[in-house]
Amino acid sequence: MRILVTGAGGRLGSALRDRLIEQGRHEVIAWSGSTAVARSPISIRPINLADPRAITGAIAEDDPDAIVHAGALSSADAVFRDPSRGRAVNVESTRILAEWAGARGRRLVFTSTDMVFDGSRSWWREDDEARPVLAYGQTKLDAEVHVRAIDRGLVARLSLLFGPNSSGRPDFFGQAVQALRRGEPRGFFCDEYRTPLDYQTAAEALVRLVESEAVGIVHVAGRDRLSRFDLMQRTAATLGLDLDLVRSASQSDVTLPEPRPTDASLDTTRLTEILPHLDRPTIETALSDWR
């Protein structure tokens, strides 16, 4: 298959791009909205996902058999500050790609988020009502509608991702690890729960999902329900860092531009049914090569 990966210069997109190339089963086409892309084994086409003309022109030229749409404005704060751009990148680009794929019977896997839920309970299932409290989550939920409207569309809702990746772009997790390595204490929420998954496993899951014929919605996440504090304690212990530097904090300790869901842990029963042989390592195993 000719598989298009959007967001191929991002943290998840670069892991997905590299995984597809390593496997060697498919021809990989890569788009990125950023010109500052770390070294890539294939050329990356610069496409601004906020520009409908750029998308329609490029998709017609590249003519992929399948699309993994991982490109997004993924910062909740960025979407809150610039809602117009958030909708253009997260919703309208998805609509354009979904309509193109649907009209041609092509495969489309869209990466959504656990932030579509309001956080009022634990272990959210795919058929639970999504009621975002974040503008970012609302854009992703609105985009899901377009993917679910086509015959071969699949929405993959991902949880908090962590670990090393080849994008060259530091994320919250990577910055926190670097701070701890410098001996700087950091506070992490003890009252916000997710089901974290490492980038490499998330990429492997998406490769297998795009090769499958699964449609609808599937939750792609780790097995454990953890707070950020729990995650960073286990990370520090695995990497041999000072556990005393990992401090407990509460959402109420900081002023946030929007309320955040307190529990977005995902039930992954359907993922296990679709991909029964997918190995989802523990946090310790996932980080073992990052010492």
N, C-alpha and C positions, 0 to 999 in steps of 0.2 A: 504493500500500500504506500501511496504518497501521503504522509501525515504532516499536516501543518500544526506547529506549536506556536501559539501567540504568547507574548510575554516571555519569550525564550531567553531574554537577558536577565530576568528576575531570579529570585532565589528558588522558587519552585520550578519555574520554566527552564532554568538552566539544568537543574537536576533531571528533569524530564527529557530535555533535549539530549543530554549526555547519555542517559539510560537507553534511549531509542537507538542512538548511534552505536553504543557498545554492543547491543544485541545484534545489529546488522541485518535485521529482518525487513526493514522498511526504508524507504527514501524519506529523509526528514527535511522539511522546509521550516525555516525559523523566522519569526517576526519579533521585533522588539520596538517599543516606543522610545527607548533611550538610546542615545548615541554612545553613551559611556558603558559599553558592554565589555566585560572581562573576556580574556582570550577564549575563543570558541573553535572547535574543530571544523565547523562549517560556517559559511557566510551567513550573516544575519541581516535580513531586510528591515530597514527602519520604516516602521508604519505607525503613524499617529492614530491611535484608536478613537480619538475625539474627532477625526476627520472622516466623515462618511464616504467622500469621494476617493480618498486614499484606500479605504477598505475595499470598496466595490471594484476599484481598478485592480488592486493587487490580488484579490481572491479570484477574479476572472483569469488573470495571467497565470497564477500558480496552480489553479484547478486541482486541489487536493482530493483524495479519496476520503479522507477523514480529517477532522479538526479537533485538537484539544485546545480549548479556549481558556488559557490560564492568564492572559493579559488582563489587568485591572488596575484601577486606582484603589489600592488595597489598604491604604491608611484611613482609619475611621476619622481621624482629625482632619485629613485633607478633604474628605468628602463633605464633612460638616462645614469646613471653611469655604468650599467651592462646590455647592450642590449641583450647579449646571454642568461643570466638568465631570463630576461624579456620575451624573446620569448619562452624559454623552459617552464616557469610557465604559462604564459598567453595564448600562442598559442598552443604549442604542447600538453600540458595536455588536453586542450579542444578538440583538434583533436582526441586524443586517446579515450576520453569519448564519443565523438559524434559518432565515428565509432563503438564503442561497443554498444551504445544505438541504433543506426540506424540498425545494423545487427540483433537486437533482438526485434525491435518494441517498445522499451522502451521510456519513457518520459524524455526529457532533457530541463531544463530551465537554461539558462546561463546569469549571471549578467554582463552586459557590462556597458558602461559609456556615459555620455553626452560629454565627451572629444573626441568623434569621429568627432565632428564638428569643423569647423575652426573659429567660432565665428563672422562671418561677418554680421550676422543679428540676429533677435530674433525669439523665438517660433518655434523651429525646429520640423518638423514632421518626422514620420518614413520613408516616401518615399523621403525625401530630400537627396541630395547627401552628403555623409560623406567624409570629407577631413581633417583628423587630422593634427594638427600642432605640437602635442606632440608625442614623441616616444611611450609613454604609450597608448595614444589613438590609434595609429597605430596597436599596438599589439592586442588591444581589437577588432578593426575592422577586422583584419586578422582572429581572432578567430571566429568572428561572421559567417564567410563564412562556417565553418565546421558545425556549429549548424543549419544553414538555409538549409544545404544540406540533412538533414535527415527528415523523414516524421513527427516526433512528436517533433521537436525542436522549442524552443521559445527563442528569444533574448530579455531580459529585460534590457533596457538601463536606468540606474539610474542616478539621479542628485546628487548634494551635499547632504550628509546625516549628521544629527546633532542629539544631544540629548543624554540622558543617555543610557547606554547599559551594559550588564553583562560580557563583555570580560575582563575587567580589564586593557585594553590597552588604554592609553590616545590618543586622536586624536587632530587635530588642534583646533577643537571647544572646547573640554573639557579642553585643556591646556589654551585656551584663557579665558574661564570662571573662572578657578582657579586663573589666573593672576589678573583678575578684582576683584575677591573676596579678593585678597591680597592688593588691592589698587594700583596695577601697571597699568599705562596707556598702551594701545596697539593700534597699527594702523591696519586698515583693508581696503582692496581695495574697493574704491567707484566706480570703473570703470570695474569691472568684474561681470557679471550677470549670475545667476543660478536660478533654481527653487527648493529650498531646501525642503527636506522631512525628517521627523524624522525616526529613526531606527525602532521603533515599528510598524509604519504604513508601512514602506517598507517591513518588515518581513511579516506582515499580507497580503500584496499584493502578495508577492511571494508564500505564502502558497496557496492562492486562485488561482494563476496562474498555479501552478504545478498540482492542482486538475482539472483545466480546460483543454480544448482541443485546446486552442488558439495556433496558430503557427505564424511564421514570426518574426516580431519585434513589441515590445510595449514599449512606454516610461512610466517609473514609476517615478513620480516626484510630487512635491507640486504644489499648484495652483498659487502661487505668484512668479513673477519675481523680484528677489532681488539681490542687491550687498552684499558682505560679510559685509560691513559697515552697511547696512540696517538690515541684519540678527542679527548682534551683538548688534545694538541699541535696537531692539525689545527684544532680549534675556535679555539684561541688565535691561530693564524696567520691564520685567516679573519677573526677579529674585530679583528685588529690589536693583540693583547695581548702582553705580555712573555712570550716563550717560556721564559725562565729561571725564571719563577714556577711552571711546570709541572714538578713533581718526580716522579721515578720511585720507586715503593714496591712492596713485596711483601706478599702475604697473610700471610707469616710475621712481618711487622713489627707486626701488630696482633692483639689477642685478640678473636676472634669467638665469639659464642654457639654457632654451629654451623659446621661446615665448609662451604665454598662450592665448587661445581663450578669447576674451573680452565678448562674449555673447553666452552662451551655454544653454539658457533657452529652456525647452522642452514643446511642445504641448502635452497634455495628453488626447486628445479627444478619441483616441482608447482605452486607459485604462478605461475611463468612460463607453464606450460601452461594453467592456468585463466584467468589474466589476462595474455595476451601483450602487451597494449598499456599495461599499468601502468608509468608512469614512476617509477623509483626514483632520485632525484637523488643525486649525491655529497654528502658532508658539507658541502663548501664551497658547493655550490649551495643546499642546504637551509637554510644559515645566512646566505645572502647578504643577506637583508632584515633581519637582526637586528643590523646593525653599530651 
